[in-house]
Each structure stands twice: as C-alpha cells, then as structure tokens.
Amino acid sequence: MQLSVKGKQLDVGDAWRRHVEESLPTVVAKYFDNAQDAQVMLSRQGVTFRVDITVHVGKRIIVQSHGATGDAYSAFDEAGDHLGKRLRRYKRRLRDHHRERPENVESLAAQQYVLAGEDIGTETDSDEKDEPVVIAEMETAIEILSVGEAVMRMDLANLPALMFRNRAHGGLNMVYHRGDGHIGWVDPRGNRRDDEKDA
C-alpha cells in the first residue's frame, strides 16, 4: 500500500510520520490485505489537531475517517480506530465484493459541482441573484449498485448521501443519512428501464 503523510500548513515531524507509517498499514491489513493507497492529512484548527485518513481499498471503494483532539498522536489514533471499525463492519462484504465484481462494470458519467455557501455568493440585482455560484466542477461516475452496496459505500466513505443506479431496475436512486440516525432511500418511479420499455 502506498502511503502519503502530509500536513496542511504545518510540518508533521519525523516521529509522527513514523507513528503513522507503522500503525496505519497494520490497521488496514488486519481487515483488508490488498489496499491500493492511503493518504493521511494533519491539520490544526485552533488548539485542536485534526487527522483525515482516506484509504482506497478497492476499485472505486474509498474508506474515510477523521479524528480531532488536542494532541496529534491521539487524533491519529482516534481516526485509525474509526477506520478499523468501518473496515471490520464490512470486512466480509468487501472481500466478497472484490472477488465477485467484474472488472468492466459500467457506470454513468456525470458532472459534479461544488456550490458556494450563502455567505460566499455575490448579491446582484439581476434575475440570476437566486442562482447558486459554482466554485468547482469535476467529473464523477454514478455506479450500478444494489441498495446494500450503496449504503456500505456511503458509510465507508463517511458521506452524507450517495447517488447510484439501482442494479435491480437500472433507475437512479439515492441513499442518505436521516436526522433521526436511520438511512433514507429515494427510489423515483419515472427513471427505470422497465418504465422506458412500457412507454
């Protein structure tokens, strides 16, 4: 596994870098033996150190975690614990997914946009004042997944929501974290392959 350890506007130091390089591969290998690469980012927010870990454990499967404490070592250890818990929860499904998934699975090409928050947007007098300001755009892929796989991917990547094509019927679906702690699933009726055939 290739490992990148960086600091965001701060020097990580050799001792901390060694701690990460010795600990992270052990945590990942305990649950998943052929991870591709990992990135660890250390940043400071006031008196708190924040560590963000991103690990590519398979093709298009990302596991993310973070930890934030008053000490860089304990922040990394907290992030590593969260990473280990996610990998343990999905260990069997990740291994089965890796063995059973064909390499040439199609995905739907899409464009992803990052919109400015309300305080960043500029106020104008034109009709376009209600339009959000696009501050970044990038290409992404909407994959064909079962609902269970989509929930697993959303949880592993620590995402608030995930759009996917439902393997059962080919329609666009979305899973998301609800405010009550449960997972929501949106399954629109007008975008299925079955509906296209009937029309």
Accessible surface in RSA format (square Angstrom, percent):
REM  Atomic radii and reference values for relative SASA: ProtOr
REM  Chains: A
REM  Algorithm: Lee & Richards
REM  Probe-radius: 1.40
REM  Slices: 20
REM RES _ NUM      All-atoms   Total-Side   Main-Chain    Non-polar    All polar
REM                ABS   REL    ABS   REL    ABS   REL    ABS   REL    ABS   REL
RES MET A   1    88.44  45.8  14.89   9.9  73.55 175.1  18.46  15.7  69.98  92.7
RES GLN A   2   142.75  79.8 136.20  99.5   6.55  15.6  48.78 103.8  93.97  71.3
RES LEU A   3    45.83  25.5  12.47   8.9  33.36  83.9  12.79   9.0  33.04  88.9
RES SER A   4    38.22  32.3  31.70  42.3   6.52  15.0  32.11  68.4   6.11   8.6
RES VAL A   5     9.08   6.0   0.64   0.6   8.44  20.3   0.64   0.6   8.44  22.9
RES LYS A   6   120.39  58.7 117.33  72.0   3.06   7.3  63.74  57.4  56.65  60.3
RES GLY A   7    26.04  32.1   0.00   N/A  26.04  32.1   0.00   0.0  26.04  58.3
RES LYS A   8   127.37  62.1 118.81  72.9   8.56  20.4  65.25  58.7  62.11  66.2
RES GLN A   9   182.47 102.0 133.66  97.7  48.81 116.2  56.66 120.6 125.80  95.4
RES LEU A  10    52.48  29.2  29.22  20.9  23.25  58.4  41.58  29.2  10.90  29.3
RES ASP A  11   131.25  91.9  99.88  99.4  31.37  74.2  44.01 103.6  87.24  87.0
RES VAL A  12    11.78   7.8   2.65   2.4   9.13  22.0   2.65   2.3   9.13  24.8
RES GLY A  13    30.02  37.0   0.00   N/A  30.02  37.0  29.69  81.5   0.33   0.7
RES ASP A  14   108.24  75.8 100.07  99.6   8.17  19.3  23.05  54.2  85.20  85.0
RES ALA A  15    54.96  50.5  46.83  72.3   8.13  18.5  47.52  66.9   7.44  19.7
RES TRP A  16     8.37   3.4   7.35   3.6   1.03   2.4   7.35   3.9   1.03   1.7
RES ARG A  17    82.58  34.7  82.58  42.1   0.00   0.0  26.19  35.8  56.39  34.2
RES ARG A  18   131.56  55.2 131.42  67.0   0.13   0.3  52.10  71.2  79.46  48.2
RES HIS A  19    50.82  27.8  47.35  32.9   3.47   8.9  32.88  33.9  17.94  20.9
RES VAL A  20     0.00   0.0   0.00   0.0   0.00   0.0   0.00   0.0   0.00   0.0
RES GLU A  21    79.37  45.6  67.73  51.2  11.64  27.7  21.25  41.1  58.12  47.5
RES GLU A  22   121.24  69.6 104.04  78.7  17.20  41.0  48.05  92.9  73.19  59.8
RES SER A  23    31.68  26.8  24.70  33.0   6.98  16.1  17.94  38.2  13.75  19.3
RES LEU A  24     0.00   0.0   0.00   0.0   0.00   0.0   0.00   0.0   0.00   0.0
RES PRO A  25    48.83  35.6  46.75  42.6   2.08   7.6  48.02  39.6   0.82   5.1
RES THR A  26    92.54  65.8  84.97  86.1   7.57  18.0  69.32  93.1  23.22  35.1
RES VAL A  27    39.61  26.1  37.93  34.3   1.69   4.1  39.61  34.4   0.00   0.0
RES VAL A  28     3.17   2.1   3.17   2.9   0.00   0.0   3.17   2.8   0.00   0.0
RES ALA A  29    61.55  56.6  46.75  72.2  14.79  33.6  47.72  67.2  13.82  36.6
RES LYS A  30   138.79  67.7 115.52  70.9  23.27  55.4  76.76  69.1  62.03  66.1
RES TYR A  31    16.97   7.9  16.53   9.4   0.44   1.1  10.32   7.8   6.64   8.2
RES PHE A  32     6.91   3.5   5.70   3.5   1.21   3.1   5.78   3.5   1.13   3.2
RES ASP A  33   117.42  82.2  87.01  86.6  30.40  71.9  29.94  70.5  87.48  87.2
RES ASN A  34    73.08  50.4  57.71  55.8  15.38  37.0  36.57  88.0  36.51  35.3
RES ALA A  35    13.47  12.4   1.44   2.2  12.03  27.4   1.44   2.0  12.03  31.9
RES GLN A  36    95.04  53.1  78.34  57.3  16.70  39.8  35.87  76.3  59.17  44.9
RES ASP A  37    36.52  25.6  36.52  36.3   0.00   0.0  10.36  24.4  26.16  26.1
RES ALA A  38     0.86   0.8   0.00   0.0   0.86   1.9   0.00   0.0   0.86   2.3
RES GLN A  39    70.65  39.5  69.85  51.0   0.80   1.9  42.78  91.1  27.86  21.1
RES VAL A  40     1.48   1.0   0.00   0.0   1.48   3.6   0.28   0.2   1.20   3.3
RES MET A  41    67.35  34.9  67.14  44.4   0.20   0.5  67.14  57.1   0.20   0.3
RES LEU A  42     4.18   2.3   4.18   3.0   0.00   0.0   4.18   2.9   0.00   0.0
RES SER A  43    12.24  10.3  12.24  16.3   0.00   0.0   7.67  16.3   4.57   6.4
RES ARG A  44   130.02  54.6 103.52  52.8  26.50  63.1  29.11  39.8 100.91  61.2
RES GLN A  45   108.65  60.8  92.63  67.7  16.02  38.1  42.81  91.1  65.85  49.9
RES GLY A  46    66.10  81.5   0.00   N/A  66.10  81.5  44.42 121.9  21.68  48.6
RES VAL A  47   122.21  80.4 116.95 105.9   5.27  12.7 116.95 101.6   5.27  14.3
RES THR A  48    42.68  30.4  42.68  43.3   0.00   0.0  15.90  21.4  26.78  40.5
RES PHE A  49    35.30  17.7  35.30  21.9   0.00   0.0  35.30  21.4   0.00   0.0
RES ARG A  50    67.21  28.2  67.21  34.3   0.00   0.0   4.76   6.5  62.45  37.8
RES VAL A  51     0.00   0.0   0.00   0.0   0.00   0.0   0.00   0.0   0.00   0.0
RES ASP A  52    45.28  31.7  43.19  43.0   2.09   4.9  22.07  51.9  23.20  23.1
RES ILE A  53     0.87   0.5   0.00   0.0   0.87   2.1   0.00   0.0   0.87   2.4
RES THR A  54    28.94  20.6  28.93  29.3   0.01   0.0  11.18  15.0  17.76  26.9
RES VAL A  55     0.00   0.0   0.00   0.0   0.00   0.0   0.00   0.0   0.00   0.0
RES HIS A  56    48.49  26.5  48.49  33.7   0.00   0.0  32.93  33.9  15.56  18.1
RES VAL A  57     0.82   0.5   0.09   0.1   0.73   1.8   0.09   0.1   0.73   2.0
RES GLY A  58     5.08   6.3   0.00   N/A   5.08   6.3   4.55  12.5   0.52   1.2
RES LYS A  59   110.62  54.0  99.47  61.0  11.15  26.6  71.07  64.0  39.55  42.1
RES ARG A  60   102.19  42.9  75.03  38.2  27.16  64.7  34.90  47.7  67.28  40.8
RES ILE A  61     4.45   2.5   4.45   3.3   0.00   0.0   4.45   3.2   0.00   0.0
RES ILE A  62    58.01  33.0  53.86  40.1   4.15  10.0  53.86  38.8   4.15  11.3
RES VAL A  63     0.00   0.0   0.00   0.0   0.00   0.0   0.00   0.0   0.00   0.0
RES GLN A  64    62.38  34.9  62.38  45.6   0.00   0.0   9.63  20.5  52.76  40.0
RES SER A  65     4.21   3.6   0.00   0.0   4.21   9.7   2.03   4.3   2.19   3.1
RES HIS A  66    63.84  34.9  62.50  43.4   1.33   3.4  34.93  36.0  28.90  33.6
RES GLY A  67     0.00   0.0   0.00   N/A   0.00   0.0   0.00   0.0   0.00   0.0
RES ALA A  68    43.07  39.6  24.82  38.3  18.25  41.5  24.82  35.0  18.25  48.3
RES THR A  69    36.68  26.1  28.39  28.8   8.29  19.8  36.68  49.3   0.00   0.0
RES GLY A  70    59.50  73.4   0.00   N/A  59.50  73.4  28.76  78.9  30.74  68.8
RES ASP A  71    68.38  47.9  66.51  66.2   1.87   4.4  28.86  67.9  39.53  39.4
RES ALA A  72    14.44  13.3  13.30  20.5   1.14   2.6  13.30  18.7   1.14   3.0
RES TYR A  73    86.09  40.2  86.09  49.0   0.00   0.0  72.12  54.2  13.97  17.2
RES SER A  74    46.12  39.0  42.83  57.2   3.29   7.6  39.31  83.7   6.81   9.5
RES ALA A  75     0.00   0.0   0.00   0.0   0.00   0.0   0.00   0.0   0.00   0.0
RES PHE A  76     4.08   2.0   4.08   2.5   0.00   0.0   4.08   2.5   0.00   0.0
RES ASP A  77    64.50  45.2  60.05  59.8   4.45  10.5  27.73  65.3  36.77  36.7
RES GLU A  78    61.50  35.3  56.87  43.0   4.62  11.0  23.36  45.2  38.14  31.1
RES ALA A  79     0.00   0.0   0.00   0.0   0.00   0.0   0.00   0.0   0.00   0.0
RES GLY A  80     5.82   7.2   0.00   N/A   5.82   7.2   5.06  13.9   0.76   1.7
RES ASP A  81    87.80  61.5  80.85  80.5   6.96  16.5  17.58  41.4  70.23  70.0
RES HIS A  82    72.42  39.6  70.59  49.1   1.83   4.7  40.13  41.4  32.30  37.6
RES LEU A  83     0.00   0.0   0.00   0.0   0.00   0.0   0.00   0.0   0.00   0.0
RES GLY A  84     6.42   7.9   0.00   N/A   6.42   7.9   6.42  17.6   0.00   0.0
RES LYS A  85   106.35  51.9 103.65  63.6   2.71   6.4  55.16  49.6  51.19  54.5
RES ARG A  86    36.93  15.5  36.93  18.8   0.00   0.0   5.49   7.5  31.44  19.1
RES LEU A  87     0.34   0.2   0.18   0.1   0.15   0.4   0.18   0.1   0.15   0.4
RES ARG A  88   130.30  54.7 119.11  60.7  11.19  26.6  49.26  67.3  81.04  49.1
RES ARG A  89   142.29  59.7 108.92  55.5  33.37  79.4  51.74  70.7  90.55  54.9
RES TYR A  90    19.83   9.3  19.34  11.0   0.49   1.3   8.79   6.6  11.04  13.6
RES LYS A  91    73.11  35.7  72.42  44.4   0.70   1.7  26.21  23.6  46.90  50.0
RES ARG A  92   165.93  69.7 158.43  80.8   7.50  17.9  77.22 105.5  88.71  53.8
RES ARG A  93    80.02  33.6  76.46  39.0   3.56   8.5  32.37  44.2  47.65  28.9
RES LEU A  94     1.89   1.1   1.10   0.8   0.79   2.0   1.10   0.8   0.79   2.1
RES ARG A  95    76.41  32.1  74.00  37.7   2.40   5.7  29.37  40.1  47.04  28.5
RES ASP A  96    41.50  29.1  41.30  41.1   0.19   0.5  11.47  27.0  30.03  30.0
RES HIS A  97    19.58  10.7  11.95   8.3   7.63  19.5  16.11  16.6   3.47   4.0
RES HIS A  98    95.53  52.2  78.99  54.9  16.54  42.3  56.58  58.3  38.95  45.3
RES ARG A  99   174.28  73.2 138.76  70.7  35.52  84.6  67.58  92.4 106.70  64.7
RES GLU A 100   136.76  78.5 109.21  82.6  27.55  65.6  47.65  92.2  89.11  72.8
RES ARG A 101    40.39  17.0  26.14  13.3  14.25  33.9  21.66  29.6  18.73  11.4
RES PRO A 102    83.07  60.5  68.24  62.2  14.83  53.9  79.76  65.9   3.30  20.5
RES GLU A 103   134.93  77.5 119.75  90.6  15.18  36.1  67.31 130.2  67.62  55.2
RES ASN A 104   130.18  89.8 107.45 103.8  22.73  54.7  45.06 108.5  85.12  82.3
RES VAL A 105    32.03  21.1  17.22  15.6  14.81  35.7  22.82  19.8   9.21  25.0
RES GLU A 106   135.41  77.7 126.30  95.6   9.11  21.7  45.06  87.1  90.35  73.8
RES SER A 107    41.21  34.8  12.53  16.7  28.68  66.1   2.59   5.5  38.62  54.1
RES LEU A 108    65.34  36.4  62.58  44.8   2.76   6.9  64.91  45.6   0.43   1.2
RES ALA A 109    89.06  81.9  65.88 101.7  23.18  52.7  68.81  96.9  20.25  53.6
RES ALA A 110    29.84  27.4  14.69  22.7  15.15  34.5  27.03  38.1   2.81   7.4
RES GLN A 111    77.08  43.1  53.53  39.1  23.54  56.1  24.28  51.7  52.80  40.0
RES GLN A 112    84.05  47.0  79.51  58.1   4.54  10.8  21.37  45.5  62.68  47.5
RES TYR A 113   114.38  53.4  89.84  51.1  24.54  63.9  58.46  43.9  55.92  68.9
RES VAL A 114    59.82  39.4  56.72  51.3   3.11   7.5  59.82  52.0   0.00   0.0
RES LEU A 115    92.32  51.4  70.62  50.5  21.71  54.6  70.62  49.6  21.71  58.4
RES ALA A 116    15.29  14.1   0.36   0.6  14.93  34.0   0.89   1.2  14.40  38.2
RES GLY A 117    37.27  46.0   0.00   N/A  37.27  46.0  31.84  87.4   5.43  12.2
RES GLU A 118   176.36 101.3 145.54 110.1  30.82  73.4  67.03 129.7 109.33  89.3
RES ASP A 119   135.58  95.0  94.61  94.2  40.98  96.9  51.72 121.7  83.87  83.6
RES ILE A 120   108.02  61.5  89.57  66.7  18.45  44.5  94.59  68.1  13.43  36.5
RES GLY A 121    32.51  40.1   0.00   N/A  32.51  40.1  14.91  40.9  17.60  39.4
RES THR A 122   106.29  75.6  88.36  89.6  17.93  42.7  76.28 102.5  30.01  45.4
RES GLU A 123   148.78  85.4 118.22  89.4  30.57  72.8  60.92 117.8  87.87  71.7
RES THR A 124    62.19  44.2  54.03  54.8   8.16  19.4  58.15  78.1   4.04   6.1
RES ASP A 125   151.56 106.2 119.30 118.7  32.26  76.3  38.73  91.1 112.83 112.5
RES SER A 126    59.18  50.0  45.06  60.1  14.12  32.5  50.30 107.1   8.88  12.4
RES ASP A 127   148.38 103.9 118.26 117.7  30.12  71.2  40.72  95.8 107.66 107.4
RES GLU A 128   125.76  72.2 118.97  90.0   6.78  16.2  34.17  66.1  91.59  74.8
RES LYS A 129   112.60  54.9  88.84  54.5  23.75  56.6  38.80  34.9  73.79  78.6
RES ASP A 130   125.65  88.0  97.06  96.6  28.58  67.6  35.12  82.6  90.53  90.3
RES GLU A 131   118.34  67.9 106.51  80.6  11.84  28.2  33.14  64.1  85.21  69.6
RES PRO A 132    75.80  55.2  51.83  47.2  23.97  87.1  63.13  52.1  12.67  78.7
RES VAL A 133    61.44  40.4  55.81  50.5   5.64  13.6  59.72  51.9   1.72   4.7
RES VAL A 134    75.82  49.9  50.82  46.0  25.01  60.3  50.82  44.2  25.01  67.8
RES ILE A 135    96.59  55.0  61.09  45.5  35.50  85.6  68.45  49.3  28.14  76.4
RES ALA A 136    41.12  37.8  31.48  48.6   9.65  21.9  41.08  57.8   0.04   0.1
RES GLU A 137   106.51  61.2  79.37  60.0  27.14  64.6  24.62  47.6  81.90  66.9
RES MET A 138    80.30  41.6  73.53  48.7   6.77  16.1  48.37  41.1  31.92  42.3
RES GLU A 139   146.62  84.2 121.62  92.0  25.00  59.5  39.96  77.3 106.66  87.1
RES THR A 140    54.51  38.8  38.25  38.8  16.26  38.8  25.17  33.8  29.34  44.4
RES ALA A 141    45.68  42.0  24.66  38.0  21.02  47.8  24.66  34.7  21.02  55.7
RES ILE A 142    19.87  11.3  19.23  14.3   0.64   1.5  19.87  14.3   0.00   0.0
RES GLU A 143    16.65   9.6  14.84  11.2   1.82   4.3   4.77   9.2  11.89   9.7
RES ILE A 144    43.25  24.6  43.25  32.2   0.00   0.0  43.25  31.1   0.00   0.0
RES LEU A 145     3.37   1.9   3.37   2.4   0.00   0.0   3.37   2.4   0.00   0.0
RES SER A 146    40.68  34.4  39.03  52.1   1.65   3.8  32.59  69.4   8.09  11.3
RES VAL A 147    38.11  25.1  35.41  32.1   2.70   6.5  35.41  30.8   2.70   7.3
RES GLY A 148    32.70  40.3   0.00   N/A  32.70  40.3  26.77  73.5   5.93  13.3
RES GLU A 149    31.43  18.0  31.41  23.8   0.03   0.1  12.42  24.0  19.02  15.5
RES ALA A 150     0.00   0.0   0.00   0.0   0.00   0.0   0.00   0.0   0.00   0.0
RES VAL A 151    37.27  24.5  37.27  33.7   0.00   0.0  37.27  32.4   0.00   0.0
RES MET A 152     1.77   0.9   1.70   1.1   0.07   0.2   1.70   1.4   0.07   0.1
RES ARG A 153    17.96   7.5  16.62   8.5   1.33   3.2  10.58  14.5   7.38   4.5
RES MET A 154     0.06   0.0   0.06   0.0   0.00   0.0   0.06   0.0   0.00   0.0
RES ASP A 155    23.57  16.5  23.29  23.2   0.28   0.7   6.91  16.3  16.66  16.6
RES LEU A 156     0.00   0.0   0.00   0.0   0.00   0.0   0.00   0.0   0.00   0.0
RES ALA A 157    11.48  10.6  11.48  17.7   0.00   0.0  11.48  16.2   0.00   0.0
RES ASN A 158    68.76  47.4  48.40  46.8  20.36  49.0   3.55   8.5  65.20  63.0
RES LEU A 159    63.40  35.3  61.19  43.8   2.21   5.5  62.11  43.6   1.29   3.5
RES PRO A 160   100.50  73.2  94.11  85.8   6.39  23.2  98.04  80.9   2.46  15.3
RES ALA A 161    39.08  35.9  27.39  42.3  11.69  26.6  27.52  38.8  11.56  30.6
RES LEU A 162    38.69  21.5  35.28  25.2   3.41   8.6  38.69  27.2   0.00   0.0
RES MET A 163    95.32  49.4  82.22  54.4  13.10  31.2  70.52  60.0  24.80  32.9
RES PHE A 164     0.31   0.2   0.31   0.2   0.00   0.0   0.31   0.2   0.00   0.0
RES ARG A 165    58.79  24.7  58.79  30.0   0.00   0.0   4.72   6.4  54.08  32.8
RES ASN A 166     6.33   4.4   6.33   6.1   0.00   0.0   0.00   0.0   6.33   6.1
RES ARG A 167   104.66  43.9  92.39  47.1  12.27  29.2  56.58  77.3  48.07  29.1
RES ALA A 168    92.22  84.8  50.02  77.2  42.20  96.0  61.33  86.4  30.89  81.8
RES HIS A 169    17.68   9.7  15.10  10.5   2.59   6.6  17.53  18.1   0.16   0.2
RES GLY A 170     2.07   2.6   0.00   N/A   2.07   2.6   1.94   5.3   0.13   0.3
RES GLY A 171     0.34   0.4   0.00   N/A   0.34   0.4   0.34   0.9   0.00   0.0
RES LEU A 172    55.19  30.7  54.61  39.1   0.58   1.5  54.83  38.5   0.36   1.0
RES ASN A 173     2.89   2.0   0.00   0.0   2.89   7.0   2.66   6.4   0.23   0.2
RES MET A 174    63.95  33.1  63.71  42.2   0.24   0.6  41.33  35.1  22.61  30.0
RES VAL A 175     0.21   0.1   0.21   0.2   0.00   0.0   0.21   0.2   0.00   0.0
RES TYR A 176    67.08  31.3  67.08  38.2   0.00   0.0  37.01  27.8  30.07  37.1
RES HIS A 177    84.20  46.0  64.45  44.8  19.75  50.5  46.68  48.1  37.52  43.7
RES ARG A 178   110.07  46.2  98.17  50.0  11.89  28.3  16.60  22.7  93.46  56.6
RES GLY A 179    94.24 116.2   0.00   N/A  94.24 116.2  47.44 130.2  46.80 104.8
RES ASP A 180    84.25  59.0  46.34  46.1  37.91  89.7  45.94 108.1  38.31  38.2
RES GLY A 181    66.58  82.1   0.00   N/A  66.58  82.1  37.84 103.9  28.74  64.4
RES HIS A 182   121.32  66.3 117.67  81.8   3.65   9.3  70.48  72.6  50.84  59.2
RES ILE A 183    69.45  39.5  44.04  32.8  25.41  61.2  44.04  31.7  25.41  69.0
RES GLY A 184     6.30   7.8   0.00   N/A   6.30   7.8   6.30  17.3   0.00   0.0
RES TRP A 185   129.47  52.0  98.02  47.4  31.46  73.9  98.02  52.3  31.46  51.0
RES VAL A 186    62.02  40.8  58.79  53.2   3.24   7.8  62.02  53.9   0.00   0.0
RES ASP A 187    37.50  26.3  21.25  21.2  16.25  38.4  12.35  29.1  25.14  25.1
RES PRO A 188    59.66  43.5  48.01  43.8  11.66  42.4  59.60  49.2   0.06   0.4
RES ARG A 189   163.94  68.8 156.68  79.9   7.26  17.3  73.95 101.1  89.99  54.5
RES GLY A 190    73.01  90.0   0.00   N/A  73.01  90.0  38.53 105.7  34.49  77.2
RES ASN A 191    44.16  30.5  33.73  32.6  10.44  25.1  33.37  80.3  10.80  10.4
RES ARG A 192    41.32  17.3  41.30  21.1   0.02   0.0   4.63   6.3  36.69  22.2
RES ARG A 193   106.19  44.6 105.27  53.7   0.91   2.2  38.03  52.0  68.15  41.3
RES ASP A 194    76.89  53.9  75.08  74.7   1.81   4.3  24.33  57.3  52.56  52.4
RES ASP A 195    54.30  38.0  47.62  47.4   6.68  15.8  20.39  48.0  33.91  33.8
RES GLU A 196   116.52  66.9  97.17  73.5  19.35  46.1  45.84  88.7  70.68  57.7
RES LYS A 197   161.76  78.9 128.27  78.7  33.49  79.7  89.27  80.4  72.49  77.2
RES ASP A 198   125.04  87.6  88.29  87.9  36.75  86.9  34.58  81.4  90.47  90.2
RES ALA A 199   119.94 110.3  51.55  79.6  68.39 155.6  90.43 127.4  29.50  78.2
END  Absolute sums over single chains surface
CHAIN  1 A    12501.9      10003.0       2498.9       6424.2       6077.7
END  Absolute sums over all chains
TOTAL         12501.9      10003.0       2498.9       6424.2       6077.7
